[in-house]
């Protein structure tokens, strides 16, 4: 940390936040979801029905029980199935680059696109995407690219019941709609991690839910 920082990667998070904020504000296709807790945006029809169907099939091929650092699948905190999509596969690479271009970020700081599948009863309890730097895992994540800056998450299918994304601090639940991309800044404008981004993948009640997620760091992701 520099003398001007009070938390790891604070200056980098502030600079990335400002860059993406300006980029999204200039894009008429980006819809800001107004609230007083975090910077949250939606883009309709970011993915076509054909792309969504293909991504769902790719997720089925790589999906394994999800874990979360020290918490394994059996803990019940995150009970979806998930897996990284091949970043060298041309179709996946094209989707990933479109997200990069939308945010105006270098692909080098983006993690691999991850696919997630939720079946009835599966969920992801309230959490933040950014890393708690007081935890043991931070040293590993620091070396892998530092703090997470932005999250981009796209819904891929119609869910028969349940499966919304509940932003608990804001008090809104977003219904999954295929092709819609959600984007949020995991930091405050000054670069401190934002508790207001707390969100949950609500339990699927009927059917299945498929999503892809891409997270961005502050430095090159390794």
FENLIN-V645365 format. One record per backbone hydrogen bond with DSSP energy under -0.5 kcal/mol. NH is the residue of the N-H (numbers start at 1). CO is the residue of the C=O. If there is no record, write none. Layout:
nh: <NH/NH>
co: <CO/CO>
//
This chain:
nh: <5/10/13/14/15/16/17/18/19/20/21/22/23/24/25/26/27/28/30/31/31/32/33/34/40/41/42/43/46/46/47/52/53/54/55/56/57/58/59/60/61/62/62/63/64/66/68/71/72/75/76/79/81/82/83/85/89/93/94/95/96/97/98/99/100/101/102/103/104/105/109/110/111/114/115/116/117/118/120/121/122/124/125/127/133/135/138/139/140/141/142/143/144/145/145/146/149/151/152/153/154/155/156/157/160/161/163/165/166/166/167/167/168/168/169/171/172/174/175/179/180/181/182/183/184/185/186/186/188/191/194/195/197/198/199/200/201/202/202/204/204/205/206/209/211/212/213/214/216/217/218/219/221/222>
co: <2/7/9/10/11/12/13/14/15/16/17/18/19/20/21/22/24/26/27/29/42/30/40/32/38/183/31/181/43/179/179/48/49/50/51/52/53/54/55/56/57/58/59/59/82/80/71/68/70/72/73/123/117/64/115/113/86/89/90/91/92/93/94/95/96/97/98/99/100/100/106/107/215/213/83/211/81/209/207/204/119/201/77/199/131/132/135/136/137/137/138/139/140/141/142/141/216/184/214/182/212/180/210/210/158/206/203/174/164/200/165/172/166/198/198/167/167/165/173/155/177/43/153/41/151/39/149/184/192/188/186/193/194/195/127/166/124/164/200/119/122/161/161/118/116/154/114/152/150/109/145/145/108/144>
//
